[in-house]
Amino acid sequence: MNADRDARGDRVASTDSDVRPERDVSAGIDVERAGTGGPAGTSAPRADGVAKVTGAARYAIDLALPGMAHAVVVRSTRPHARIVSIDRESAAASPGVLRVITGADLLAAGLWPYYGHIVLDHPVLAIERVRYQGEPVVAVVAESKREAAEAADLVSIEYEDLPIVVDADEALAPDAPIVHEQRGERVGDEGMDQGEAELVGNVCAIARVGWGDVDAAFATADVVVEGEYRYPMLYGYAMEPYNALAFFDQGDLTVYSSAQHVYMVRRDLARMFHLPHARVRVIAPYVGGGYGTKSYTKIEGIASSAAYLTGRAVKLDLSVEEAMLTTRSDSSHIRARSAFTKDGRLLARDFDIVMNSGAYTDNSPIVNSKTANRVFGPYKIPALRVVSRSVFTNTVPGSSLRGFGAPQGNIAGELQMDEAAAKLGIDAVELRLRNLVGPGEEIIPGKRPIDADLRDDLRCLATALDWPGAEGHAVGLGVSASDAGAYPTSTAAVRIHADTSVTLFTGSSELGQGSRTVLGQIVATELGVPLSAVSVVSSDTGVVTYERTTGASRTTTVTGKAVQEACREARRRVRQLAADVLGVPLGSVQDGPGGVRAKGETLTYGEVIERWFGAGGEVLAHGAVRRAEHFQKMPPFWEIGCSGVRLSIDRDTGLVHVDRLTTVGDVGFAINPALVHGQDAGAAMMGLGAAVREELVYEGGQLVNPNVVDYRVPRFSDVPDEMVHLLAERHDGAGPYGAKGAGEGAGNTIGASVASALGRILGVFPHELPVTPERVWRLLRSRA
Amino acid sequence: MPAREIRFRLNGSERRAEVEDQVLLLELVRGLGLAGTKLSCDMQVCGACTVLLDGRPVSSCTTLAIEADGRAIETIEGLADGTALHPLQQAFIDKFAFQCGYCTPGMIVAAKALLDELPRPDRATVRRWMDGNICRCTGYETIVDAVVAASERMGGAK
């Protein structure tokens, strides 16, 4: 297998490009080859390796406290209804029950009963009304989970049904049932990028991008392609379902949670309980899968209010079925047009996007604005018009999921490049090459210029996929550029101990992406200490420094930069102490590996610290990055997607067989190549799942496949015959050593790639994902 | 609920427990402090809760604890010999065969059952055998790499 990969890699490398086959994915530290003077650039073994292979790693779901009570949620059976009454008497009298809590109880207790980082419209427990089937209405708290579950069955809720709307286009009709008659307070800050404020009907958010005279450009076009495209609602299936353990101590709230963004959750909880931020501690231990699904507050408010009202530590852990009723991704329906000259130059693009955002705002406005920014692709487009509307419906709330608007838009933007190529009689790779922007060119005026060589990436991808394919197979490929990194507020602290070992404090959560490993590698490299002397403490708001989010592929690039700053500040402080101790001017003290050089002497950090203090002691330093200097221009970096597939179909069953999936990881510099490989492989497989299998299906207001039997995610048997991952390292990112983020890009183009490859086989391009066997079979029949 | 006493061998130690009939094997092992075994799908399709019962992999989320009476249970905690990792555990680290790690205990236990039965499986066999274990992070290929590497390290005869 490895031999095959290398052979293909050699062929790619011979095109005189910066793209190379992946470096070895086996663990190993070869500092010399890395070229950074330290372990940054090597496939250092994971910092969480032994814990995770021995079963010792503790996730929030594994935690318990003495005297802990358990909560179970009663969920709405109606998609849209007024709550007439809640009968909780028999539940309250059931053995072991401590309290049966409703939304009205939170109000009565003086708590702020809504959450939301952009709009405060999501009730912790339903208040007067339910807006989707599965919405939490009542929390039963009991001594044991079984007692809570048995009592939950005794809660009786009387509803008065209201008209429902499930389809986003129908929700835009003038006479559609209104999901939110009153809007929640807007609390998003500048970094929320939330779009327009004046919204009517069921419109949750509107984003617009555009320039030039689009109508005039279409009037002069030689070729126009036009169509409607759909990307499904997805469930991320992080295998550890949402859970939280909350308790109050002296009025201070502590919550252990499966959250990705501990500081965002802290803000919601502080508001809810009228507490200062300093008195709310949110801790995310190891997180069992995130992929964006654990961004922002989920069930922490329920567990915390149960703890508040019972005076007990309360644990709430959801089943997977309940997790599927908590968050999904926004689906898209896109009406798209693209105009070309006859020699294949893009003249204009026009996208009208409708996102089904479900019952509450959550993160949909940002997903919506990202879809608008990511739909048209990294091309030179003289005239552009994008209008994207996020729409409320009576369905599970939409929010973040890996790719975050990019795959939802890419299906339209990239597939139209393929359709145009077919119409123009131009090779689809050549058509893209004619229109892609070069390094340093803008795709959105005023934003950061593209920090990647997309043409080279695409050429290498095409070569690696044997473009344009052979008999019996078809190749589909695509590119995307995502405005990634989120708002670049990040801080870090390093503590150098008197034995020259180092603790790093970071607010970034270890979701499996390898943050503890990569950030540790940066510390070891910057401070010149062995990796084994570095410990990383993360995602505990009571201890670590502020981090805005763990998302948008930002940790290596943005947090990594804050870590670098903290290390530089630590070195400066040690030099100062050394100057004191040695009685020399500060300017004569030089940095050395793991310490300083001065007066011909070499001192370790520990020696400097101990001599300065007399005994013991430490150095503590803080590093911060903000929207300034190298991160002044937004986004902090462009996350590149450049991947594709080679596939065939079974004409009798409509089954798609992917024999090769190839990704180009354009990451600037791989601080840990094996971790980049893992991100690309994981993102690509998630993209493939959405392309061929995954879809949340509604019948009326009922989600009909809320379990992982009926909602089928990729398994071992779904892995393409060959997975080829290439790396492009041009040191063109704004992060440490020229790095930029990975983790989402590789999956963003897979949906459109699968559809375009199928289009080449079927003679008609599927416009709707997933391309299930049934859909493929129907397309085959329609062509027969 | 009636409780009865069951006796079993857990990771090599003779144990006994009073369990009610409806208690699941997953609840039994986690209740004994072995939290490496994870619950996820709760319907026997994801493999996160895999343990070995008399050497055979079972989904502990849908197996009753009383079924373990008189049998041997092996969980992820039983693989390492003190601080010396099992070759599969070392191979999972070396090949980056996990990310979040939530599926990993069940994945390694399922792979151990495979290597106990077939010491030198080819890649296709590994994929087939492991199809009952879901991983959402890795894309699976590095897991196949790890199982093959472990089988080579263990010197399994073909």
Interface residues (C-beta under 8 A of the other chain):
Chain A: M1 V25 S26 A27 S43 P45 R46 D48 G49 V50 A51 K52 V53 T54 G55 A56 A57 R58 Y59 I61 D62 G236 Y237 A238 M239 E240 P241 Y286 V287 G288 G289 G290 Y291 S319 V320 E321 L511 G512 Q513 G514 A674 L675 H677 G678 A681 G682 A684 M685 M686 N707 V708 V709 V713 P714 R715 F716 S717 V719 M723
Chain B: L34 A35 G36 T37 K38 L39 S40 C41 D42 M43 V45 C46 A48 T75 I76 E77 L79 A80 L85 Q89 Q90 F92 I93 D94 K95 F96 F98 Q99 C100 G101 Y102 C103 T104 P105 I108 R123 V126 R127 R128 M130 D131 N133 I134 R136 C137 T138 G139 Y140 E141 T142 I143 V144 D145
